[in-house]
Amino acid sequence: MSRSLFVLFALAGCDGLTGSRSPCSADFTLSFPDGSSVDLDFCESYTMEATYEFDPDDPPELRAPTMEFNATTEPGFECRVFITEPAACGEGFYTMDGSSGSVSFSTLDCSGVADDFEGEFVSSTGYVRLDLIDAGDEAGSFTGEPLTTNITGYLSVRSVEGVALTGDFTISQDVVAEDAEESGCAVSNGDEDDDGYVDEYFDGDDCDDAREDTHPGVAANEEDSSECRTDEDGDRYGAMYAGEGVSDGTDCDDSDYSINPSAEEVAWDGADNDCDGVSSHPASLLAAGADHSCAVDLEGENIYCWGSDSYGQSSAPDEEFTQLAAGGYHTCGLKADGQVKCWGGNAYGQTTAPGGSFSLVSAAYYNTCAITQGGEVQCWGRDDDGQSSPPEGDFIQVSAGYSCSCGVDESGVIECWGATELPQCAPPAGEFSAVSVGNSFSCALSLSGEVICWGTATEPPTGTFKQVAAGGYYACAVATDGSVQCWGVEGTDEHGLCESPTAAFSFIDASNAHVCGITEMDEVDCWGYGGTGASSPP
């Protein structure tokens, strides 16, 4: 708005020249990119212009004010601040980014300003806060009359060059009144979301003034509750990943009131209820299949399966089991009465378990074997290599395999059947307590706890172990201290199969490309290939 439209009163000094007191206060600070700053009194001379909206029933309302403050009256010298807001419409905050109002300031001849920072600047960000606007209490029209106008406020702006200007100001002058209607309104109360906190843009504490659930103190249960955080679910914990400009809290799911650091962990619900980084999967039984896994809870009452269910291998029946075995695309469980119940893919009859009472069950890709209560091995499913045609005799343990199956007889000797011409199907002599058949090599546990393997050349770790499990082209063993060591054919560790967790385990099961185990704390932990979800318990 052109200043030529108004009759002005230019004052020199804070006492004014009109015969009536016209105070000014404008102690501004100029701050520069190098960290230096200068404090100056900009009331050496000052002017104010404005228009007003008059009403027969209300006092005058200020419109389109402009204010100029000068720190020098020396002829030809420039050290001034010019504030304008065309869309002024009352007390509050006004953004000074050029979208409506702006602050321009000259430091060309400001005392104490380094030569590098002498220039003309325009605000690119910041605000002016008008705390008081007073043009009198009388209603009516005052067009053409001197109207005493008082404005008190604060400014905080920065130019694109990084020069900042801050400070409080007060100006009071008699302005010859011109009548004007409101032309837009750019005022803000600084608290757009009405949460009681002023936006950081206006030097307040609200780091996201568009959200009512984001402000200091909203997360009262956090260690430092004064930080500006987001609490969407109202549990008084801040969101763990709140976003740019907002302090992170400890609530790992800020959309669910029941999930926070003080919540009690709920087993097998798929959630990290107490936000400790681990969801709870306590289990007493476990089996890992080719692309799925299953476990039974500590009470032995519920079975949970995860991963692929393309053949129904993860759709477990609502029954109780004392042992689990997972094959390629099927799963079997041993019931308390000794019956074997299987579900999933049955292309070769691998889920069609025979009647009778069994003590142990083992599942391979397309076949299943079990030991009867009398020690006899029975197998069913694919048998093209004889892998489901066991020898006679009494066995204490059995491991069903893809091309061959093996068992430990009552004397500790390992016998294998099926494609015995394959190296992994030709066990060594000796006495063993357990055997596990893999795709390219097999392993067994000697009576002294040593791991012995045969088949594709691979060296098992040395030491004393309590369990061994052979998978696709690798194997893992549980040491007597509960630590797990994995090894395999070169190139088989692309999925992290040999990067076993540091926890102590009581049991593990190795599948084609992933491993699951039960820790000594009774928690399920899996690692390896996760493409089907088989290594991610719910």
ZAPABA-189682 format. One record per residue (C-alpha): residue in one letter; z, y, x. Coordinates in steps of 0.2 Angstrom, whole numbers, plus 5000, padded with zeros to 4 digits. Each point is the difference from the previous one (the first is absolute). Last residue first. Example, Ala and Ser with C-alpha at 12.3 -4.5 7.8 and 13.67 -1.06 7.14 Angstrom:
S503649955068
A500349834994
This chain:
P507446795016
P499749905016
S498650075011
S499349865012
A499049924986
G499350174994
T498249935001
G499550115015
G501749995008
Y499649895016
G501649985011
W501850034995
C501349944988
D501850034997
V501149924987
E501950055000
D501449875001
M500950105014
E499649865012
T498250044996
I498849914989
G498349985006
C498250044996
V498549995012
H498250054997
A498249945005
N499849824995
S501849974995
A501649995010
D501749974992
I501650065007
F501949964999
S501750065006
F499350165007
A500850135012
A499250174998
T498850075014
P498449984990
S498649895007
E498550085008
C499149845003
L499150014983
G499650185002
H498449994990
E498849995015
D501149875008
T498849864999
G498950055014
E500649875013
V500749854991
G501950024996
W501750065002
C501550054990
Q501950025005
V501350024987
S501850055004
G501449904991
D501149965015
T499549824999
A498250065002
V498850004985
A498349955004
C498350074995
A498249925001
Y498250065002
Y498349964995
G500249984981
G501949974999
A501249895009
A501950014996
V501449965012
Q501949994997
K501649995009
F499550055018
T500649995017
G499050085014
T498250015007
P498650084990
P498549904994
E498549985011
T498349994992
A498549895003
T499349954983
G500949844995
W501849965004
C501650094999
I501849965006
V501550124995
E501649955008
G501649984989
S500749855009
L499449884986
S498350075003
L499250124988
A498249984996
C498450105001
S498249984994
F498450085006
S498450064993
N500350024981
G501949975001
V501149854996
S501950025002
V501249865006
A501949984999
S501449905008
F499049925015
E500149855011
G498649975013
A498249975001
P498750134998
P499150044984
A498149984997
C499650104984
Q499850175009
P498849925012
L498849944986
E499649825000
T501549974988
A499050074986
G501249944987
W501749925004
C501350065012
E501649915006
I501450085009
V501449895007
G501850064996
S500649824995
E500050044982
D498250065000
V499550175004
G498450054990
C498350065003
S498550054989
C498250025005
S498550104996
Y500850154991
G501849955003
A501549934991
S501650005010
V501349864997
Q501949975004
I501249865000
F498749864998
D500249814995
G498449895002
E498349984994
P498650115006
P499450164991
S498450014991
S499950194995
Q499250065017
G498849854999
D498550115005
D499350034983
D501749994992
R500250164990
G501549994988
W501549895000
C501249935013
Q501549884999
V501249975015
E501349874998
G501850055005
G500949924985
Q500350164991
T498250035001
I499250115014
A498650124994
C498250045005
T498850134992
N498150035002
Y498850135000
Y500650145012
A501649915005
A501649984990
S501649915005
V501449924989
L501749935004
S501349894991
F498949924987
S500449914983
G498549934991
G498550054991
P498450055009
A499550185003
T498450064993
T500050175010
Q498949945014
G498849924987
Y498550055011
A499450154990
N501850034995
G500350195004
G501750064994
W501649914995
C501149865006
K501649914994
V500849875010
Q501449904992
G501649975010
D501350044986
A500450165009
K498150054999
L498950015015
G498750134999
C498150015003
T498850145003
H498150014999
Y498650095008
G500149955018
G501749925000
A501750064996
A501649895001
L501650044991
Q501749915000
T501549994988
F499150074985
E500550074983
E498750034987
D499150154992
P498349945006
A499250095015
S498450114998
S499750035018
Q498849855002
G499150044984
Y498349985008
S499750185004
D501850045002
S499950095017
G501650075007
W501749984993
C501249874992
Y501750014994
I501149854994
N501650034990
E501649904998
G500449945018
E501450125000
L499450075017
D498350034993
V498549885002
A498550055010
C498150004999
S498650055011
H498150034998
D498450005009
A500049845010
G501749954994
A501850055007
A501549914992
L501850064998
L501749944994
S501750094999
A499450174998
P500650185000
H498650124998
S500750185000
S498950155004
V500150075017
G499850185006
D501850054996
C499550094984
D501449924989
N498849934987
D498649955012
A499049934985
G499149844997
D501349944988
W500449845010
A501850055003
V500750164994
E500850115013
E501450114993
A499650195000
S500950125012
P498450035010
N498950034985
I499049904987
S500750004982
Y499450184996
D498249945004
S498650135004
D500850055016
D499749835008
C500650005018
D501450124997
T500650065017
G499550185000
D498550085009
S500150195001
V498650094990
G498750105009
E498649875000
G500449854989
A501649914993
Y499949845009
M501849944998
A500350094983
G501750085000
Y501549914992
R500950084985
D499549864988
G498950124990
D498449905001
E498950145007
D501250055014
T499150115012
R500850085015
C500550175007
E501549975012
S501750054994
S500549824996
D500249955018
E500649824999
E499049984984
N500949974984
A499850184994
A498149985000
V499650154989
G501050115012
P498550105006
H498549994989
T498749884993
D500249924983
E499450164991
R498349985009
A498850155003
D501350095011
D499849875014
C501150055015
D501250104989
D501250095013
G499450184997
D499050115012
F498750044987
Y498949865006
E501549895000
D500050014981
V501650064992
Y501349874993
G500749994983
D498949864994
D498950114990
D498449925006
E499250175004
D501550075009
G499550155009
N500150114984
S498150035002
V499050164997
A498150005000
C499750084983
G498350064995
S499450174995
E501550084991
E499550164991
A500050165009
D500750184996
E500150125015
A501750075005
V500250135014
V501249915011
D501750065005
Q500649895014
S501249875005
I499749865014
T501049865005
F499649875013
D500649845008
G499249925015
T498649895007
L498350025009
A499249855009
V498650015013
G499149825001
E498250065001
V499749944982
S501350134995
R501849964994
V501050064986
S501950024995
L500450154989
Y501650054991
G500350104985
T500650164992
I499050124989
N500550164992
T498950114989
T500450184994
L498650044988
P499150175003
E499050034984
G498249984997
T500249864988
F501849974996
S499849904984
G501449934990
A501649915004
E501450065011
D500949895012
G499350065017
A498649945011
D501149875009
I499349845009
L501349905009
D499949845010
L498150005004
R499749865012
V498450025011
Y499249845006
G499349905015
T498349955006
S498450085006
S500850175002
V498850135007
F500150075018
E499450155009
G500350015019
E501250005014
F500649835005
D499349985017
D500650185004
A501849954998
V500950084985
G501650105005
S499550164990
C498749974987
D498350095004
L498749874996
T501249894990
S499150024983
F500549914985
S499149934984
V501049914987
S499149914986
G500049974981
S498849904990
S499249855009
G500350095016
D501349895006
M501550114995
T500849894987
Y501150104988
F501849954996
G501050084986
E500350164990
G498750054988
C498150004997
A499150045016
A498249945000
P499350135011
E501349975014
T499950125015
I501050025015
F499550115015
V501149995016
R499750135014
C500050045018
E498550115003
F500050165011
G498750144998
P501450134997
E501749935003
T500949964984
T500549825006
A500849854992
N499050024984
F500249914983
E498749994987
M500349934982
T498749954987
P500549964982
A498849924988
R501050014984
L501850054996
E500749994983
P500650154991
P501549984988
D499749924983
D499750054982
P498650135001
D499249905014
F499350065017
E499249895013
Y500150085016
T499050055016
A500650005017
E499950095017
M501450015013
T500150105017
Y501049995016
S500350095015
E501249975015
C500649864989
F499349865010
D501549975011
L499549875013
D500749845007
V498849925013
S499849815004
S499549895014
G499649814997
D498350005008
P499249994983
F500750174995
S501450064988
L500150174992
T501750034992
F500150134986
D501450134996
A499350084984
S501250104991
C499450164990
P500950124989
S499250144990
R501450134996
S499350144990
G499450165008
T498349935002
L500049985019
G500949835003
D501649955008
C499449855008
G498850095012
A498350074995
L499549984982
A498349994992
F500150024981
L498449944993
V498950044985
F499049854996
L498249954998
S499650045019
R501149855005
S498649894996
M500549834992
